Amino acid sequence: PELDEPARALWPENGAPRDGAFVLLSTDCSTIRIVASDLWGLLGRFEQLKIVVVLQARNHDEVTEILGDARLARDEVVVDLEAELGASFEIAMRPAVVLVRDGIVSEGAVVRNSHQLQQLLETLAATTGEEVSAGSSAVPTST
């Protein structure tokens, strides 16, 4: 399916890479720090992909704490205090990743650690012509 609002507003239009992922994090999830700890390195490794990190939190104090733990700048993350963006993907569990190919949602998966996230991003990058290893052990879920 195509991206729904408000996710569509965050995705690039003509001329920009249209393959990538939404990484959905929530401060309500106990594994957020496991996935977020290596996120900074993964963002740099997959620069050919558009990666939007969405952090669902109850307040700005939680956002500041997670950003510090993950070594991410505030402008590298979309903060979702109302849980609207995360809900638009209809994936209840977090952390999760939603893969987008050519602006179309192709798959969603719950990720329990940064290695599973890396595998999904490698698979997506491989389909866009980048030479990386494929394979994924993440838990797929319907989108």
C-alpha positions in Angstrom: 0.0 0.0 0.0 1.0 3.6 -0.5 2.1 5.7 2.5 -0.7 7.3 4.4 -0.5 10.7 6.0 1.3 11.7 8.1 4.1 9.3 6.9 3.8 10.5 3.3 4.7 14.0 4.4 8.1 12.7 5.7 9.0 10.7 2.5 11.0 12.2 -0.3 9.3 13.2 -3.6 10.8 13.4 -7.1 14.6 13.2 -7.4 15.3 11.8 -3.9 15.8 8.2 -3.0 12.4 6.6 -2.6 13.6 3.3 -1.0 14.2 3.2 2.7 12.6 2.5 6.0 10.7 3.9 8.9 12.3 2.8 12.2 9.5 2.9 14.8 10.7 3.2 18.4 8.7 3.7 21.6 9.8 4.6 25.1 7.1 2.2 26.3 9.2 -0.7 24.9 11.8 -2.3 27.1 14.0 -3.2 24.1 14.3 0.4 22.7 17.8 0.9 24.1 19.0 -2.4 22.5 17.9 -1.3 19.1 18.7 2.4 19.6 22.2 1.8 20.8 23.5 1.0 17.3 21.2 3.1 15.3 23.6 6.0 14.9 26.1 3.6 13.2 23.5 2.1 11.0 22.2 5.4 9.8 25.7 6.3 8.5 26.2 2.9 6.9 23.0 3.0 4.8 23.2 6.6 3.5 21.9 5.5 0.1 18.5 4.7 1.8 16.0 7.2 3.2 15.7 6.2 6.9 13.2 8.0 9.1 13.5 7.3 12.8 10.2 7.8 14.6 10.3 8.0 18.4 7.0 7.6 20.1 7.2 9.1 23.6 5.0 10.5 26.3 7.0 13.7 26.9 10.1 15.6 25.9 12.1 14.3 28.9 11.9 10.8 27.5 12.9 12.0 24.1 16.0 13.7 25.5 17.0 10.6 27.5 16.7 8.2 24.5 18.5 10.6 22.1 21.4 10.8 24.5 21.6 7.0 24.9 21.4 6.5 21.1 23.8 9.4 20.3 21.3 10.9 17.9 20.7 14.5 17.3 17.1 15.9 17.7 17.0 16.7 14.0 17.7 13.0 13.1 14.5 11.8 14.8 10.8 12.5 14.2 9.1 12.8 17.7 5.6 11.3 17.8 4.1 12.5 21.1 0.6 11.8 20.0 1.4 8.3 18.5 -0.2 9.3 15.2 2.6 8.4 12.9 3.3 5.0 14.5 -0.4 4.2 14.4 -0.6 5.0 10.7 1.4 1.8 9.9 -0.9 -0.5 12.0 2.0 -2.2 13.7 1.3 -2.4 17.4 4.6 -3.7 18.7 7.9 -1.7 18.9 10.6 -1.5 18.0 9.6 -2.2 14.4 10.8 -1.3 10.9 8.6 -0.6 7.9 10.4 -1.0 4.5 9.4 1.3 1.7 10.3 0.5 -1.9 9.7 3.3 -4.5 7.4 5.1 -2.1 5.3 2.0 -1.4 5.1 0.1 1.9 6.5 -3.3 1.1 6.9 -5.0 4.5 6.9 -4.4 8.2 8.8 -6.4 10.9 9.2 -6.3 14.6 12.9 -6.1 15.5 14.3 -7.2 18.8 17.9 -6.0 18.4 20.0 -3.8 16.1 21.3 -6.9 14.2 17.8 -7.7 13.0 17.4 -4.1 11.9 20.7 -4.2 10.1 19.7 -7.4 8.2 16.5 -5.8 7.0 18.4 -2.7 5.8 21.0 -4.8 4.1 18.3 -6.7 2.3 16.6 -3.5 1.2 19.9 -2.0 0.1 20.7 -5.1 -1.9 17.5 -4.7 -3.9 18.4 -1.1 -4.7 21.7 -2.2 -6.3 24.1 -1.9 -3.4 26.3 -4.9 -2.7 25.6 -6.1 0.8 24.8 -9.4 2.3 21.1 -10.5 2.3 19.0 -12.4 4.8 16.8 -11.5 7.7 15.9 -13.2 11.0 13.5 -10.4 12.0 9.9 -11.4 12.9 7.7 -10.4 9.9 4.3 -8.8 10.5 1.6 -7.7 8.2 1.3 -4.0 7.3 
